[in-house]
Amino acid sequence: MTRMPKHVLKLLSMVAAYDRGDGVTFRAIPRGRWRLAEHPRGYAVKARTFYPLTARGLVEVSGDDPLAVPVTITDAGRAYLGDAA
């Protein structure tokens, strides 16, 4: 698997750090960005940062609320982080 850009790897690392098995919540904020609800300083990313991760099956984005989505890291995502280290 090819190496992903730093900002995409950072998002994967943040989801891994805060996901305790039931996922983490990202909330919609202005300018097409999403903020990690559990992060104490408000880590935020552009929506398109999720696309490489979901396309490769490294995270799962679910839920039907357009303003708050649960994101869960997959076993493949944890393995990818282990290989990237």
GIFEN-V230133 format. One record per residue. N is the residue number from 1. RES is the residue in one letter. SS is DSSP state (~ for helix, > for strand, _ for the rest). PHI is phi in whole degrees, -180 to 180 (NA if undefined). PSI is psi in whole degrees, 0 to 359 (* if undefined). Layout:
# GIFEN-V230133
[[N & RES & SS & PHI & PSI] [N & RES & SS & PHI & PSI]]
This chain:
# GIFEN-V230133
[[1 & M & _ & NA & 136] [2 & T & _ & -72 & 155] [3 & R & _ & -73 & 137] [4 & M & _ & -93 & 160] [5 & P & _ & -60 & 157] [6 & K & ~ & -57 & 318] [7 & H & ~ & -67 & 330] [8 & V & ~ & -74 & 317] [9 & L & ~ & -63 & 324] [10 & K & ~ & -63 & 317] [11 & L & ~ & -62 & 315] [12 & L & ~ & -61 & 318] [13 & S & ~ & -64 & 320] [14 & M & ~ & -66 & 317] [15 & V & ~ & -63 & 317] [16 & A & ~ & -63 & 320] [17 & A & ~ & -68 & 325] [18 & Y & ~ & -101 & 348] [19 & D & _ & -83 & 115] [20 & R & _ & -103 & 20] [21 & G & _ & 116 & 334] [22 & D & _ & -108 & 10] [23 & G & _ & 87 & 176] [24 & V & > & -125 & 159] [25 & T & > & -109 & 131] [26 & F & > & -110 & 133] [27 & R & > & -111 & 140] [28 & A & > & -68 & 136] [29 & I & > & -132 & 169] [30 & P & _ & -58 & 160] [31 & R & _ & 69 & 31] [32 & G & _ & 68 & 32] [33 & R & > & -115 & 162] [34 & W & > & -130 & 136] [35 & R & > & -109 & 134] [36 & L & > & -73 & 113] [37 & A & _ & -63 & 326] [38 & E & _ & -80 & 347] [39 & H & _ & -78 & 130] [40 & P & _ & -66 & 333] [41 & R & _ & -108 & 7] [42 & G & _ & 77 & 51] [43 & Y & _ & -57 & 129] [44 & A & > & -134 & 148] [45 & V & > & -138 & 161] [46 & K & > & -74 & 149] [47 & A & ~ & -57 & 323] [48 & R & ~ & -67 & 346] [49 & T & ~ & -66 & 334] [50 & F & ~ & -73 & 332] [51 & Y & ~ & -56 & 312] [52 & P & ~ & -63 & 328] [53 & L & ~ & -74 & 317] [54 & T & ~ & -72 & 324] [55 & A & ~ & -63 & 327] [56 & R & _ & -94 & 0] [57 & G & _ & 75 & 25] [58 & L & _ & -87 & 335] [59 & V & > & -136 & 157] [60 & E & > & -118 & 130] [61 & V & > & -110 & 124] [62 & S & > & -135 & 184] [63 & G & _ & 96 & 160] [64 & D & _ & -119 & 9] [65 & D & _ & -86 & 118] [66 & P & _ & -71 & 351] [67 & L & _ & -108 & 349] [68 & A & > & -150 & 118] [69 & V & > & -120 & 137] [70 & P & > & -82 & 137] [71 & V & > & -125 & 130] [72 & T & > & -124 & 135] [73 & I & > & -78 & 142] [74 & T & _ & -95 & 171] [75 & D & ~ & -61 & 324] [76 & A & ~ & -64 & 323] [77 & G & ~ & -66 & 317] [78 & R & ~ & -65 & 321] [79 & A & ~ & -65 & 320] [80 & Y & ~ & -62 & 317] [81 & L & ~ & -63 & 322] [82 & G & ~ & -65 & 323] [83 & D & ~ & -75 & 328] [84 & A & ~ & -76 & 339] [85 & A & _ & -71 & *]]
